[in-house]
C-alpha cells in the first residue's frame, strides 16, 4: 500500500489558511482606516481652512503614521526575528482593534476632533511597526520549504488585494455612516486576531544570541544593501509610489475638483481594487512564471502613466471626468498589483529565514514611506502647487525613477523567474553581513 502523497498546495495547511484569512482582513482594515482618517481629517479641516490648508492636513496625517515606523524599524525587525511572531501579531491586532473601536465611538458620539485623529494615527503607526514585520515573516514558517514560493505568492496576492481594496471598503462604509467605517475596521481586525489565535505551534527562526542586538539590527540593513536584487525591488517601490501618490489626494479630487462627495470617493477608491482583483484572478489561472523583473518595471511605468491620466481628469468635462478617473484608477490598481506581487515574492524568496523579520521590517518601511510618506509629500506638494500639478508631476516622476532603476540595477531586468536562489549562495550572502 502506497503512502499518501504530502500536501502540495499551501491551502492544504490549516495554519496557512488561518493566516491568509487574518492577513487579508488586517490589510483591508488597515487601508480602509487610512482613507477614512484622511477623508474625515480633510472634512473637519475644511470647515475652518482653505483647500491648501486642508490638503496640508492630509500630509500631516501621513507623517503621523510614518514617523513611528521610521524610528522603530530597526527594533521591530529584530523583535520579529527573536520572539514568537504569532504572539507579536496577536498583541498588535488587539491594539489596532481597540484604536478603531475608539474612533468609531468618538465619531458616533460627535466628539471626534483633529487632535484625536492625529493621536490615533500615531498609535496605529507604532502598532503597525511591530505588526508588519512579524506578519510578513510568519508565512514561510507555516508551510514546507518545497511549496514556499507558492505560499509567498498567495500571501502577496492577499496583502495586495487588501491594500488596494481597503480604501474602497472604507470609502463606501464612510458614505453609509462615518462611525460605521471605523466599526467595520474594528470588526476586520477582530477577525484577523481570531485567525492568528487559531494558528498552532510553528517552527521558530534560529536566534543568534552570541552577538549584540544592535549589531544584529544593523545586519538587516547590511543584507539588503549587499543583495542588489532585494535592494532594487524595495527601493523601486519606495521612490516610484512615493512620487505618484494619486490615491492620497482622492479626498481633494472627490470634494473640490470632481465634486462627487463621499459616495464618489467610494467609487474612486474602489477603482484600484477592481483592477487589483481582476489581476489577482488572472494570476490564479495564469501565474506569472517568466521575465518577472521586466514585467515589474513595465508595471511601474504603467502605474505612472495611469497616475498622469487620473490627474488630467481635472481638465475634462464633468460628465466624463469621473468615468475617466475611475478607468485610470482601475489600470493603476492592476499595475500596482503586478509590481507588488513581483516585489514581495522576490524579496521573501531571496531572504534567509533568520533574516526575514529584519528584511520584512525594511520592506514595510519602504512600503509605508511610499504610502504614508507619499501621502505627506502629496499633501504638502498639493498645498504648494495645487493637487492637479502634484498628481501629474508625481506620475512623471515615477516613470523617470523606473527608467533610472532599470539602468542602475540590471539584476532587476535579468530576474527571470521566482525560482528560489541557491541555498549555499544565500547563506554565504548572510554570513558576509555578520
C-alpha positions in Angstrom: 0.0 0.0 0.0 1.5 3.3 -1.1 1.7 6.1 1.4 -0.5 9.2 0.7 1.4 12.0 -1.1 2.2 15.0 1.0 0.2 18.2 0.6 1.4 20.2 -2.5 -0.6 23.4 -2.0 -0.3 25.9 0.8 -4.1 26.0 1.3 -4.0 22.3 2.4 -2.4 23.5 5.7 -4.8 24.8 8.4 -2.3 27.2 9.8 -1.7 28.8 6.5 -5.5 29.1 5.8 -6.0 30.9 9.1 -3.0 33.1 8.4 -4.3 34.0 5.0 -7.8 35.0 6.2 -6.3 37.0 9.0 -3.8 38.8 6.8 -6.4 39.8 4.2 -8.8 41.1 6.9 -5.9 43.0 8.7 -4.8 44.7 5.5 -8.3 45.5 4.5 -8.9 47.2 7.9 -5.5 49.0 7.7 -6.0 50.6 4.4 -9.7 51.3 4.9 -8.8 53.2 8.0 -6.1 55.2 6.1 -8.6 56.6 3.6 -11.2 57.3 6.3 -8.7 59.0 8.6 -7.7 61.2 5.6 -11.3 61.9 4.5 -12.5 62.8 8.0 -9.5 65.0 8.8 -9.9 66.8 5.4 -13.6 67.4 6.0 -13.0 68.7 9.6 -10.2 70.9 8.4 -12.2 72.3 5.5 -14.7 73.7 8.0 -12.2 76.3 9.1 -9.4 76.2 6.5 -8.8 76.7 2.8 -8.3 73.9 0.3 -4.5 74.4 0.6 -4.6 74.3 4.4 -6.8 71.2 4.5 -4.5 69.5 1.9 -1.6 70.1 4.3 -3.6 68.2 7.0 -3.5 65.2 4.7 0.2 65.5 4.6 0.4 65.6 8.4 -1.8 62.6 8.8 0.6 60.6 6.6 3.6 61.9 8.5 2.0 60.9 11.9 1.7 57.3 10.7 5.1 57.2 9.0 7.4 58.6 11.7 6.8 55.8 14.2 7.7 53.3 11.5 10.8 55.2 10.6 12.2 55.3 14.1 11.1 51.9 15.2 12.1 49.8 12.1 15.5 48.6 13.4 13.9 47.4 16.6 10.8 45.8 15.2 12.7 43.7 12.7 14.9 42.4 15.4 11.9 41.6 17.6 10.3 39.7 14.8 13.4 37.6 14.4 13.8 36.8 18.1 10.3 36.4 19.5 7.3 34.3 18.6 5.8 36.1 15.6 2.3 34.8 16.5 2.3 36.5 19.9 3.6 39.8 18.4 0.8 39.8 15.8 -1.9 38.9 18.4 -0.9 41.8 20.7 -0.7 44.3 17.9 -4.1 43.2 16.3 -5.7 43.6 19.7 -4.4 47.2 20.0 -5.5 48.0 16.4 -9.0 46.7 17.2 -9.2 48.9 20.3 -8.0 52.0 18.4 -10.5 51.5 15.6 -13.3 51.0 18.1 -12.4 54.2 19.9 -12.6 56.2 16.7 -16.0 54.6 15.9 -17.3 55.6 19.4 -15.9 59.1 19.2 -17.4 59.7 15.7 -20.8 58.2 16.8 -20.9 60.4 19.9 -19.8 63.5 17.9 -16.6 64.4 19.8 -14.1 63.3 17.2 -11.5 66.0 16.5 -8.3 66.6 14.6 -6.1 66.1 17.7 -7.8 62.7 18.4 -7.4 61.6 14.8 -3.7 62.6 14.8 -3.2 60.8 18.2 -4.8 57.6 16.9 -2.8 57.9 13.7 0.4 57.9 15.8 -0.8 54.9 17.8 -1.6 53.0 14.6 1.8 53.8 13.2 3.6 52.4 16.3 1.4 49.3 16.4 1.9 48.6 12.7 5.7 49.0 13.1 5.7 45.8 15.1 2.8 44.1 13.3 4.1 44.3 9.8 7.5 42.5 10.1 6.1 39.7 12.2 3.1 39.1 9.9 5.3 39.3 6.8 7.9 36.9 8.1 5.5 34.4 9.5 4.1 32.9 6.3 7.3 31.0 5.4 7.1 29.2 8.8 3.7 27.7 8.0 4.4 25.5 5.0 7.2 23.1 4.0 10.1 24.7 2.0 9.1 22.9 -1.2 6.0 25.0 -1.6 7.3 28.2 0.0 7.3 30.2 -3.3 3.6 29.4 -3.8 2.8 30.3 -0.3 4.6 33.6 -0.6 2.8 34.3 -3.9 -0.6 33.6 -2.4 0.2 35.7 0.7 1.4 38.6 -1.6 -1.9 38.5 -3.5 -3.9 38.6 -0.3 -1.8 41.5 1.0 -2.0 43.5 -2.2 -5.7 42.8 -2.6 -6.4 44.1 0.9 -4.1 47.2 0.3 -5.9 48.1 -3.0 -9.5 47.1 -1.9 -9.2 48.6 1.6 -9.7 52.2 0.5 -12.9 51.2 -1.4 -14.2 49.4 1.7 -13.5 52.4 3.8 -14.9 54.9 1.3 -18.2 53.1 0.9 -18.6 52.5 4.6 -17.9 56.1 5.4 -20.5 57.2 2.8 -23.1 54.9 4.5 -22.2 56.1 8.1 -19.0 57.7 9.2 -18.7 55.8 12.5 -19.6 52.6 10.8 -16.4 52.8 8.7 -14.3 52.6 11.9 -16.6 49.9 13.4 -16.0 47.8 10.2 -12.3 48.2 10.6 -12.5 47.1 14.2 -14.5 44.0 13.1 -12.0 43.2 10.4 -9.1 43.5 12.9 -11.0 41.2 15.2 -11.4 38.5 12.5 -7.7 38.8 11.9 -7.0 38.3 15.6 -9.2 35.2 15.7 -7.2 33.9 12.7 -3.9 34.4 14.5 -5.2 32.7 17.6 -6.1 29.6 15.5 -2.5 29.2 14.3 -0.8 26.4 16.3 2.8 26.0 17.2 5.1 26.7 14.3 8.9 26.5 13.8 10.8 29.5 15.1 13.7 31.1 13.2 17.2 30.4 14.5 18.2 33.0 17.1 21.7 34.4 17.3 22.4 35.0 21.0 26.2 35.4 20.5 26.1 38.9 19.1 24.8 42.2 20.4 21.2 43.1 19.4 22.3 46.4 17.9 24.8 44.6 15.6 22.1 42.2 14.6 19.8 45.1 13.7 22.5 46.6 11.5 22.8 43.2 9.8 19.3 43.7 8.3 20.4 46.9 6.6 23.7 45.3 5.5 22.0 42.3 4.0 19.6 44.5 1.9 22.5 46.7 0.8 24.5 43.6 -0.2 21.7 41.8 -2.1 21.2 44.1 -5.1 18.1 42.3 -6.3 16.4 42.8 -3.0 17.7 46.4 -2.8 16.4 47.2 -6.3 12.9 45.8 -5.7 12.4 47.5 -2.4 13.7 50.9 -3.4 11.9 51.0 -6.8 8.6 50.8 -5.0 9.7 53.4 -2.4 10.6 56.1 -4.9 8.0 55.4 -7.6 5.0 55.3 -5.3 6.4 58.0 -3.1 6.2 60.3 -6.0 3.0 59.0 -7.7 0.6 59.4 -4.7 -2.6 60.0 -6.6 -4.7 58.0 -4.1 -3.5 60.2 -1.3 -5.3 63.1 -2.9 -8.6 61.3 -3.6 -10.4 63.3 -0.8 -9.3 66.6 -2.6 -10.5 65.3 -6.0 -13.7 63.9 -4.6 -14.7 67.1 -2.8 -13.2 70.1 -4.6 -12.3 69.0 -8.1 -14.8 66.4 -9.3 -17.4 67.4 -6.8 -18.7 63.9 -6.1 -18.7 63.8 -2.3 -18.2 60.8 -0.1 -20.1 58.4 -2.4 -18.0 59.5 -5.3 -14.9 59.0 -3.1 -16.1 55.4 -2.6 -16.3 54.9 -6.4 -12.8 56.4 -6.9 -11.3 54.4 -4.0 -13.0 51.2 -5.3 -11.5 51.5 -8.8 -7.9 50.4 -7.9 -9.4 47.5 -6.0 -11.3 46.4 -9.1 -8.1 46.5 -11.2 -6.1 44.6 -8.5 -8.8 41.9 -8.1 -9.0 41.3 -11.8 -5.2 41.0 -12.0 -5.2 38.6 -9.0 -7.9 36.5 -10.6 -5.8 36.3 -13.8 -2.7 35.2 -11.8 -4.8 32.5 -10.2 -5.3 30.9 -13.7 -2.2 32.1 -15.4 0.5 32.5 -12.8 3.5 34.7 -13.8 6.5 32.5 -14.5 8.9 34.3 -16.8 10.6 37.7 -17.1 9.3 38.8 -13.8 11.8 41.6 -13.4 10.9 43.2 -16.8 7.2 42.8 -16.0 7.7 44.6 -12.7 9.4 47.5 -14.5 6.7 47.7 -17.1 4.0 47.6 -14.4 5.6 50.6 -12.6 5.8 52.6 -15.8 2.1 51.8 -16.4 1.4 52.9 -12.8 3.0 56.3 -13.6 1.1 56.7 -16.8 -2.3 55.9 -15.2 -1.5 58.4 -12.4 -0.9 61.1 -15.0 -4.2 60.1 -16.7 -6.1 60.4 -13.4 -4.5 63.8 -12.7 -5.7 65.1 -16.2 -9.3 64.3 -15.4 -9.4 67.8 -13.8 -9.4 69.2 -17.4 -12.2 67.0 -18.7 -15.9 68.0 -18.9 -17.6 67.0 -15.7 -19.9 64.5 -17.3 -17.0 62.2 -18.4 -14.3 63.2 -15.8 -15.5 60.8 -13.1 -15.7 57.8 -15.5 -12.3 58.6 -17.0 -10.9 58.9 -13.4 -12.3 55.6 -12.4 -10.9 53.9 -15.6 -7.4 55.4 -14.9 -7.5 54.2 -11.3 -8.6 50.7 -12.4 -5.4 50.5 -14.6 -3.4 51.9 -11.7 -4.6 49.2 -9.3 -3.9 46.5 -11.9 -0.3 47.7 -12.5 0.3 48.1 -8.7 -0.8 44.5 -8.2 1.7 43.2 -10.7 4.5 45.3 -9.2 3.9 44.5 -5.6 3.3 40.8 -6.3 6.7 40.5 -8.0 8.5 42.6 -5.4 7.2 40.7 -2.3 7.8 37.3 -3.9 11.4 38.1 -4.9 12.2 39.7 -1.5 10.8 36.8 0.5 12.3 34.1 -1.6 15.7 35.7 -1.7 15.9 36.2 2.1 17.1 33.5 4.6 14.5 32.8 7.4 16.9 34.0 10.1 17.0 37.5 8.4 13.4 37.6 7.2 12.0 39.7 10.1 14.6 42.4 9.7 14.3 42.5 5.9 10.5 42.5 6.2 10.7 45.5 8.6 12.8 47.3 6.0 10.4 46.3 3.2 7.5 47.6 5.4 9.4 50.9 5.9 9.7 51.4 2.2 6.0 50.5 1.7 5.0 52.9 4.4 7.3 55.6 3.0 5.7 55.1 -0.4 2.2 55.3 1.1 2.1 57.4 4.3 5.2 59.5 3.5 3.9 59.6 -0.1 0.6 60.9 1.4 2.6 63.5 3.3 4.6 64.5 0.2 1.4 64.7 -2.0 -0.5 66.7 0.6 2.3 69.3 1.1 3.0 69.5 -2.6 -0.7 70.0 -3.3 -0.7 72.8 -0.8 2.1 74.5 -2.7 1.4 73.8 -6.4 -2.1 72.5 -6.4 -3.5 68.9 -6.3 -3.6 68.6 -10.1 0.0 69.5 -10.7 1.0 67.3 -7.7 -0.6 64.2 -9.2 0.6 64.7 -12.8 4.1 65.6 -11.7 4.2 62.5 -9.4 3.3 60.2 -12.3 6.0 61.7 -14.4 8.5 61.2 -11.6 7.5 57.6 -11.2 8.3 56.9 -14.8 11.7 58.6 -14.6 12.6 56.6 -11.5 11.7 53.3 -13.2 13.8 54.1 -16.2 16.7 55.1 -14.0 16.4 51.9 -11.8 16.4 49.7 -14.9 19.8 51.1 -15.7 21.2 51.2 -12.2 20.1 47.7 -11.3 20.5 45.3 -14.2 19.8 42.4 -11.7 16.2 43.5 -11.8 15.9 43.4 -15.6 17.6 40.0 -15.5 15.3 38.4 -12.9 13.7 35.7 -15.0 11.5 33.7 -12.5 10.5 33.1 -8.9 12.8 30.1 -8.5 14.5 30.1 -5.1 18.2 31.1 -5.2 20.9 28.6 -4.4 20.8 28.0 -0.7 24.5 28.0 -0.2 24.8 31.3 -2.1 22.1 32.8 0.1 23.8 31.6 3.3 27.1 33.0 2.1 25.5 36.3 1.5 24.1 36.2 5.0 27.5 35.4 6.5 29.1 38.3 4.8 26.8 40.7 6.7 28.0 39.3 10.1 
